[in-house]
Amino acid sequence: MNRKLKAELINLFGRSTVERAIELYNDIKKCIDNDIIIRVSKEIAEISSQRKKIEYFQTLDIDTKQALILTILFP
């Protein structure tokens, strides 16, 4: 935060109020950052899981692939 702005806010509201507001802002920012990190991590895990499934599928022989596809399409 800009020092001049912080000084003006302290003059208006008092040091403890401004410091508490800054702490709350930082806590909220951390929560938002953590939420974003969690969502991105889940998406990365999902992509990794899908990639592993694709890699496994590619290792199967043609008959097994066809049987698997038919099983998925016609349960």
N, C-alpha and C positions, 0 to 999 in steps of 0.2 A: 504494500500500500504506500502511496505517496506520503512522504513525511509531513508535508505542509497540510494535506488533507487530514491526516491522522491528528495533527496538532489542533486543527480547527474543530474536529469532532470531539476531541478531549475537552476543549474549552466549552463546547456546547453541552455535552452530555456527561462529562466526567471520565476519568481514566478507567475506572473499573468497568463501567458500562461499555466503553469502546473496546477494551481488551476482551471482555466476555463476548461481544459481538464478533470480533475477529476469530476467537476460538470456535464459536458456533459455525461461522462461515467455513473455517478450515475443516471442521468435523463433517459438515454437510458435503463439502467438496470431496473429502476422502470417501464418504459413503457412495457418492455418485461414481467416483473413479473405481471403487471396488465393485460396484454393480456392473459397470461396463467391462471390467476385467473378467468378472465371473461369466457374463454373457459371451464374451469373445472366447473364453476358455472352453465353454460348452460347445460353441460352434466349431472350434478347432478340433475338439474331441469327436464331434459328429462327422466332420470331414475325414478325419483320420480313420474312424470306424468304417465309413463308406469306402475309403480307399483300400482298406484291408479286405473288405468283402469283394471288391472288384478284383484285387490281386489274387484272392483265393479262387474266384470264379474263373479267372484266366488260366489257372493251373489245371482245371478240369478237362477231361477229354470231351470230344464232341457229343458222344452219346449221353454222358452225364449232364452236360450243359442243356441238351434238348429235354431230357427228363425233368430237370429242375425247372426249366422254363414252363413246360407243360403243367407241372405240379402247381406252379404259382398262378398260371392263367386259368387252370381248371381244377380247383381244389376238390 
